[in-house]
Amino acid sequence: MSTALDTPAFAPAPLPEPGTAPPAHSSRARRLVRGRDEDPSWVRPALLGLLAATGLLYLWDLAASGWANAFYAAAVQAGSQSWEAFFYGSSDAANSITVDKPPASLWVMEISVRLFGLNSWALLVPQALMGVATVGIVYLAVRRVVGPGAGLLAGTAMALTPVAVLMFRFDNPDALLVLLMTLAAYATTRALETASLRWMVGVGVLIGLAFLTKTLQAMLVVPGFALVYFLAAPTTLGRRFAHVLAAGGALLVSAGWWVAIVELVPESWRPYIGGSQTNSAWELIWGYNGLGRLTGDETGSVGGGGGTGGGNWGETGLTRLFTAEIGGQIAWLLPAAIALLVAGLVALGRAPRTDARRAALITWGSWLVVTGLTFSLMAGIFHAYYTVALAPAVAALVGIGGGLLWQRRGTAWARIVLALGLAGTALWSSVLLGRSADFLPWLRWAVVVAGLLAALGLLVAHRAGRLVAATVLAVGVLAALGGPAAYAVQTTGTAHTGSIVTAGPTVSGGTGMGGGMGGGRAGMNGAPPAGGFGGQGAGGGQAPGQGAGGGQAPGQGTGTGGQVPGAGGATGRTGGGGGMGGLLNAADPSAEVVAALSENADSFTWVAAAVGANSAAGYQLATELPVMPIGGFNGSDPSPTLAEFQALVADGQVHWFIGGAGMGSDSGSNASAEIAAWVAATYTAQTVDGVTLYDLSQPVG
């Protein structure tokens, strides 16, 4: 027995015949307000409500996180002052070194800062709006193949994924990466409808731009997107092959133009490429940001992967995404997504080759499987927030698979799969909520009760009327999304700062390194590391620059790569005077320190230099003047060398050297340690409000 819930909410939108254009509608204004002619009256208001609620969730108290990740915030500040820094993604406006990623994500924020000034809102609002756009694109992609009801479910699941809430309120590249890959998946869906060359070229361009956001991570979706077009596009095999080649060409052009320019420009004419040991964007792509992430052999990394069995970045294996460190970020609906992917493919087993629904399952399913396996098995640098790249695929599969089975709930197997999936999701949510014992302890039981009742209701929903079926469906959705929604709200209400952050409340059993040093979790193997990692405190965050346990007494920089002789940190303000705390968290200098660094600034190219880009970032953001980040992010890049730094000092281009940050790299260049030792042996230290400074314009014999 069918109900009105079958049509048209969970029915696919009508697709045009191959080679024909979609039907025209009477009025674009009417469509904007009321939606499509074939939609029920509630569809467009529900979509607009979802987008408005997402915007409120992502924008609420956004400025509480201050500069968020000061490493990128300083680069945005630099790019808002210098077009050269804008193009290359430099850490400072004097263009000494770039960040360790291509600059696409910075470009968006830098344009905002140029328009609205340097402040937290100008920095973070573009990220939040990208999140709202991603939710909307997930909805559009799913509704095209299953219907608006499934699209709303997928969009809601996307909006409430905790790690998505975190990253769309933060200034890391992941926000733009996820938006671009989601747009590419939508473009693939459109290309498959009519075997459109134009849409396939668009797929290539979008993935190319995603490559310029976070390099090879964007390429993980390429095999699946190409495969699904080969399998399902409604045209001949030869045309399918030609269209995929055209998309590949568009990808190479849109991703390669910036790399080609950087490689062709003489090194003396541009900043050093951060994250590389040879001043090469090509090495950065394939080394530190590429194969090194898989093998754990990243030259210049803070710590190592420790081989395929895990190490400093957490244990590898197929269960990695379900661990205490990662599960609360992304895994709430992950088992359901996998089950619904399989069930959906079974349901469409006899569908034609060109079936749009099966093609959509393969599109999003390949994204989930390839990226999920990569995250599970990679031995190199891995942080919990990386899993935001899985959020659109998980949400889309839940919407598509759930919609397909709901349409088939008249058959016993579909009802059983839906019921088991919902019951399993509720029980799994209870497990995840139980890892934060003090966080809403009643919620885990409410989720289980609601989930089990709704699961029982699904078994008889085919015999019920519209009202009963709608009630069962609503209770089931609330049970499935109650846990991630609570985590999402908690994440919104917590400030997050530092280079590595996590969503949601503190969990028991976390290792810190796998989910993020400074992410509000315990240190490696459950114990806080010596000196502290600084950054976000228990419960998910702290005010900018106030790293928990990160401070050290002056003169006690303890990084694994060396110690700064005689250097002192700004204790109580820097979030870590030495070691990894100093490298992963920015300083919050006092007005007295800012005044000292800003004195006679026009006479120098760099008002100061500091080891590590995070250490430099806090001073640069406070002064809005160039501060040289010696050694890049980890202090391990050979930029500058000791000889180059000595030449710059002799030429009067650097005023101050800021002491206090040790080197945190297990490999890479020792240039930063050599520079720090030379400064300490050559210049007289002075303390300004707890910060050790060396005036490089006043040498000592």
N, C-alpha and C positions, 0 to 999 in steps of 0.2 A: 504493500500500500504506500503510495507516495503522498507527500504533503506539499504545501506551498513553499516549504523550505527548499524544495528541489529546484524551483524555477522562479526567478532566474538567479537567485543569490549564489547558489552553488553550481550553477550551470555555466559552461564556458561561454565567453563572449563570441558571437558569430565571427568567423574569420573569412576574409575575402578569398575567392577562388584564385588559384595560382595565375599570375600574370595580370590580375585586375587590381584596381585601386580600391581602398576601403570606401564604403558608402559615405557620401557627404551628409552632414546634418544641417538642419535648418538654421541654426543660430549658434555661433560660438559662445555668445554671452549666455544663452540659455543653458548650454552644456556646462559652462563654468559654475552656474548656480545650482542647476537641477540634475546635472549629469546626463548620461545617454538616454535616448528616448526609450530604450528597452529596459532600463533599470527601474526597480521599485523606487518609490519616493525617498526611502530612508538611506539609500546608498551614498549619495553625495554628501548629505549632512554627516553621516557616520565617518566618511573619509576626512572631511574637513575637521571634524571633531578629533579624530586620531592625530592629524597633523598638528592641530593647535595644542593638544595635550602633550605631544612629543616636544614641541617647541618650548612649552612651559617647563617640562621636565629637564630639558637640556640647557635652558637659559637661566633657570632659577639660581640665584645667588652665585652667578658664574664668577664674579670677581673675587670670591673668597679664596680661590687658588692662586691669586696674585699672578706671578709670571709663569706658574705651572712648571714646565720644564725650562729652566733658565738657559740651558744650552741652546735650545732653538729660539727662545725669546731674544737672546742677545744677537743671534744671527738676523732675526727679523728687524731688530733695532738698527743693525748695520746696513741691511738692505734698504731700509727706509731713508737712509742718508746718502748712500752711494749706489749709483746704477751699476757700477762694476761689481760691488758686493751683492747686489740684487741678482745679477746674471749668474755669478759663480756659486752663490750660496755661502759667502764668506762669513766667518765668525765675527769679524770686526770690520769697521768701515775703512780701515787702512789696508785691508786685504792681505793679511799675513797668511791665513790658512782658511780652508773651507770647513764646513761641517762634514760629517762622514756619510752623507747621503746626497743624492742629486737634489736640486733646489726647488722642484715644482711645488711642494707643499708650502715652502717659505714664500713663494711668489704671491700666493693668495693672501696670506697674513700681512705681507709687506705692503701690498696695495691698500689693504684696510688701514694699516697704520699711517700710510702716507695721506689717506683721506681724513682720518679721524684722530690722528695723534697717537703717541706711544702711551698706551694704557692697557690694562688687563682685558677690558671689554673689546677693544679694537683687535686685540690678539686672538681672543677665544671665540667671539661671536661667529666668525666665519666657520669655525669648526662645528659649532652647534647647528648652524644652518645646513652644513653638509650632512649632519645626522638626520635632520628633518627630511632633506631631499632623498637620502638613502631609504628611509622608511617609505616615502612616496613611490620610489622606483620599484622597491620590492612589491608593493601593492599592485602597481601597474603590470609588472611582469607576471604575477600569479593570476590576476584576474583575467588576463587575456586568454588563459588556457583552461581555467577551472571556474571562474566567476568571481563576482565582487565579494561574496561572503568569505571565500577562501583567501582572497587578497587582503581583506581586513584582518583575518586571523594571522596571516604571514606578517603584515605590517606591524601589528601589535606585538607579536613575538620579537620582531626585530627591534622595535623601540624599547622594549623592556629587558633586553639582554644586558646583564650588568656591565660586562666589559665594553659594550657599545656605549652605554651611558657614560662610562669613564672616559673613553677615548674621544667621544664627540664633545667633551668638555675640557679637552687637553690640547696642547699644541704640538704633539708628535705627528709624524707624517701619516700615521695609520688612518686618520679620518679621511683624508683625500684619497688614499689608496683604496679604502673600502668603497667609497662613493664611485670611483672610476671603474672598479671591477664590477660593481653592481650594475652600473650603466652598460658595461660591456656585455653582461649576461642578458640584460633587457634587449640590447641591440641584436644579440644572437637570436633571441626569441622572435624579434621582428624580421630578421633576415630569413628565418626558416619558414615564415608564413608564405612568402612569395618567391623564395630563392633570390633575394634582393642583393645584388652586388653592392649597391650603395650602403646598405646596412652592414654588410660584411666588412667593407672598408672602414666603416665607423667603428666596428669592433676592434680592428687593428689599431686605429688611432687612439682609442680609449686605453687599450692595454699598453700602448707605447707611452702615453702620458703617465700611466700608473708605474711603468718602469722608471720614469724620471722622478717618481715619488719615492720608491723604495726598491729599486733595481729588480733583482731576480725573483723576489717574492711574487711580483705581479705575473711572472711567467708560469706560475703553477697552474693557472686556469687554462692556459693555451691548449694543451693536448685534448682536454675534454671538449672545449668549444669547437675545435677543428674536427674532432671525431663526430660530434653530433651533427655538424653540417654535412659531412660526408654521408652519414647514415640516413638523414631525414629530410634534407632539402628537396623540394618538389621540382627537380630538374634532372637533366642527364648527368651521368657520372663525370663526363668531361667538363661540363660547366661547373659542377661542384668543385672539382679539382682546381679549375681556373679561379674561382671565387676565393677559395682558401689561399691560393698563392697571392692573389691581390691583397687579401687581408694581411698576409705575412709581409708583403712589401710595405703596406701602410704602417705596420708595426715597426719595421726596421727604420723607416724614415722618421716617424714621430718619436721614437726612442733614441735614435742614433745621431740626430743632428747636433744635440748639445754635447754628447760624448765626442763627436768628431771635432767640433770647434775646440773643446778643451784640450784634446790630444794634439791638435795642429798648432795651437798658439804656443809660442816659445815659453818655456817655464819662467823665464825672467820677466815676462810680461803679464803674468797672472798669479793669483795666490797659489800656495801649495795645496794639493788635494788631500784633505784630511782623511785619515783612516788607511792611507796607503804608506808604504815604506819607500816607494820609488817616485813619488809625485805624479802618479798616473791614475786617471779615472778608470782606465781599463783594469788595472790591478785591483782597485777598490771594488769594482763590480764582481770580479771573479774570485777575489781573495777574501778580504775581511767581510764583505757583504754577500759573498757568493758561496763557493764550495767550502770555505772555511767554516761556515755555519753548519754544514752537514757533517763534516769530519771532526770538528772541534779543534782544528789546527788554524786558528785565526792569529796571525802575527799581529802583536800589539794589543791583544785582548787583555782585559782585567780578568785573570783566572782562565782556566781552560775547561773544555768539556769533559776531559778525562776519559775519552774513548767512548765506544758504543754502549758501555754499561752505565753511562751517566757520569757524574762528577760534580763540578761546581755549579752546573746549570740544571741539576736534578736528574733523577733516573729516567732513562729512555725506555720505551716499550709501548705496547698497544694500550696500556691502561693509563698512560701519562695524563691524558686530558680529563681523567676522572679522579685524579688525586686531590688531596686536601688543598693543595696550592692552586690548582687549575680549575677544579670542578665547579666552584661557585662563580667563576668568571663566565663560562660558556656552556657547561655540560648539562644544564637543566633539561633541555629538550633534545639533547644529542641522541640518546638511545631511541627516542620516539622518531626522530628524523630518519635514522637509519632503518628502523622497522617500516616506516611509511614509504620510504624509497623502494624497498623490496616489495612491499605489498602493492604499491602503485604499479610497478613494472609487471607484477603477476596479473593484476586486474586488466592491464592493457596488452596482454600477451598476444592476442589475435588481431590487434589493431593494425592498420596499414603502415607501411614503412614511413610514411610522411606524417604520421599522427603527431599533432602539436603537443599533446599532453605527455606522451612518452619522451619526446624530444626535450621538453622542459625538465622532466625528471632526470634525464641524462645530463643536461646542462648543469643543473645545480648539484646533482649527485656526484658528478666527476669533480666539481669544485670541492665538495666536502671531503671526498675520499682522498684525493691527491694531496690537498693541503693538510688535512687531518693526519695522514700518515707521515708527511714530512715533519710536522710539528712533533709527532709522537716519537720519531726515530732520530731526529737531528741531535748530534752530540755537541754542537757548538753553542754559542750564546743563544739562550732562549728565556724569554720572560712571559709571564702570564698574559700580559696585555696583547701579545702577538695574536692571541686567539680571536681577537675582534675580526680578523679576516675570515673566520668561519661563520660569523653571525648571519650574514645574508643567506648563505646556503642552508643553514639549519632552519631559519625562519621560512624560507621558500618551500623547502621539502615538507615541513609540517603543514603548511597551507595547501600545497598541491596534493600531497598524499592523503591528508585528512579530508579534503574536499572530494577527491575521487572515491574514497571509501564511504563517505556520507551519502553520495549519490547512489551507492550500491548497498545501502544498509538493508535493503529488502532481502539480500542473501545472507545466510547464516555466517559464512566465513568472514564477510566484511564487518558485520556487527561484532563478532568475536575479536577480530584484530583491533578494532577501535576500542572495545572495552578493555582488552588486555593492555593496549598501549596507554590508555588513560590511567588505568590502575597502576601500571608500572611507573609512569611519570610521577604520579602522586607519591608513591613509596620512595622513589629516588629523590624527589624534592625533600621528603622528610629526612633522608640521610644527609643531604647537603645542608639543610637547616640545622640538623643536629651537630654539625661540626662547629657551629657558633652557638654554644649552649646558652649563652646569656642574651642572645639576640631573639626577641619575640618568641619565647619558648612555646607559647600556645599555638603559634602558626603552623608548626609541623603537624600537629594533631588535626587542626582544622583542615589542612590540605589533604591529609590522608582520608578523613571522613568524607569530605566533599568529593574527592576523587573516586572513592569506592562506590558511593551512592550514585554518582553520575555514570560510572562504568556499568553498574547494574541497570540503570535506566537506558543506556544505549542498547542493551540486549533486547529491550522491548519497544524501543522508540519507533520502529517501523509500524507498529500497531496503534500508536498513539496519535492523537490529533496534533494540530499545528502548535497549540499553546504548550502542551506537554513536551513535545519534541524540542521546541525552542528553549524551554526551561532546562531540560537535561543538557542541551548544548551549552547554555550559558554557565551552568554550574560546572560542567566539565572544563570549559575554558578558564574559569576562575581558579579551579583547582590546579590546572596545569601551569598557569602563569602567576599564581599567588607568591610562590617562592622567589622567582626572579624579579617580580615587581617590588617586593620588600627590599631586596638587595639593591635594586635600582634607585629607590627612594633614599635609602641609606647612603648610597654613593653620591647622590645629588646633594645631600646635606652635609657632606664632609669635604673639607679642603684637601687637595692633592697637590703636592709639590715634589720636585726632585726628578731624577732621570728615570726612575723605575717605580711604578705605582701599581696598585691593585684595587679592584672594585670590592665593595661590600665590607662587612664587619670582619674583625679578626677571626681566623679559624684555628682550630687545634690541629697539630700534626703537620703544619707547614714547614718547609725547609728554608724559606727565605731566598735562596739563590735561584731555584727554579721559578719561583713566582716573582722574584725581584728583590735585589738588595735595596734596602731602604723602602720597601713597600709595606711596612707595617706588620711584617711577619718576623718570626724568629730567624736567627742566622743559620748558617750551614749546619746540617745535621741537628737542627733544633736548638742550637746554642748561639747566643749573640757573639759575633766575631770580635776579636780584640780591637779596641778603638772605636767600635761601632760603625755602622754603615750610614748613619744619618738618614735624613729624608723624612718620609711620612711616618707618623707615629701610630701607636695602636689604635685600631678603629678606622684606619684608612687614610689619615692625613693629618697634616699640621700646617701651621702658618708658614709662609715662605721663609726658607732659610733656617728653620728651627729643627734640625735633625735630632732625633732621639739617640742619645748615646754617642753622638758623633764628635763631640768636642774633646780636645786634648790640651794639655798644658803647653805653653810656648816652648818651642824647641824639641817637640816630641813627634814630628812627622814620621810615620812608620810604614810607608808603602812598601810593597814587596820588592819593588825594583830599586829601592835606595832610600836614603834619608837626606833631607835638606839640612846641611850643617848650620846650626845656630838659628834656624828659622822658627818663627812662632806663628801660631794661628790666632785668628780673632775668636777666642774662646767664647762660647755662649751665643755667637752670632753666625758662625759659618756653617754649622751643621756638620762639622768634622774638620779638625785642624790638620789632619793628615790621613794617610792611608786612603781606603776606598771612600770613606766619608767625605774627605776633601775633594775627591775627584768626581763624585756623583752628585754633589749638592752645592748650590751656589752660596756665596757669602751674602750677608745683609748688612753692608757697612754703615757705620754711623755717619752723622753729618760732619763730624770732625775729620773722619777718614776721607770722605768725599771732597771736602774742602782742600785737604792736602793734595789729593791726586789731581784735582782740577786746577791747582795753582799754575799760572803761566802755561796753560795747556796749549795755546797757539804756537808755542815755540817747539813743540815736539810732535812727531808723527803718532806715537803711542804714548799716552800719559802714564802707562804702567805696563808691566808684563807679569804674568803669573803662570805657574806650571799647571796645565790642565785647563780645558775650555770651560768647565763648570766653575772652577775657582775664579777665572777671569770674568765669567759672565755676570756674576753679581756686582762686581765693581763697574763693569761697563754699563749695565742697566741703571745703576745708581747715578753715574756721572754723565751718561749718554755721550761718552767719549771713547775712542778706540783703546782697548786694552788687549795686548797681545797674548793669546793662549798658547804658551810654549808646549809643544808636543801634541797639540790637538786634544781630542776628547779624553784619551787615556794618559796623556803625557808621554806617549810612546812613539809618536811620529818624529822623524828627524827634521823638524821644522821649528825654529831654525837650528842649524848646527852651532856648536860653540863658537867656531870661527865666524860664522855669519852674525851671530848675536854680538860678539865682540866688535865687529865692524859697525853694526848699527849703533851700538853705544858710543863708539869713538866718533861717529858722525853726528852725535847729539840727537838721535831720533827717539830714544826711549828715556823717560824721566825716572820712573820708579820701578823697582822690583819688589813684588809682594811675596813675602815668605809664608811658610806654614803648610804647604801641601806636598806630601810625599808622592812618589811615583807608585802607581797601582798596577803596573803591567808585568806579566810574566815573560813577555817577549817584546821584540821591537827595539827601537833605538834607545840608547842611554844618554842622548844629547841633553834632555831636560835635566837629568841628574848632574851632568857635567857643568851645565850653565849655572845651576843653583849652587854648586860647590865653588865655582869661580867667583860668583857674586859675593858669597859669604866670605871668601878669602881676600877679596879685593876692596870691598866697600864696608862702610860702617853701618851697623844696624841701628835703627831707632824705632821706638814703639809709639804708635799713635792710637790711643784708645784700644789697646790690646792687640793691634795688628802690627806685625813686624814689617817695616819698610826699609828699603835700601835706596838711597838717592844716587842714581847712576851718573848724575852730573857732577858729583863730588867724590872722585876716586881717592882711595887711600893707598899709600905705597905698599 
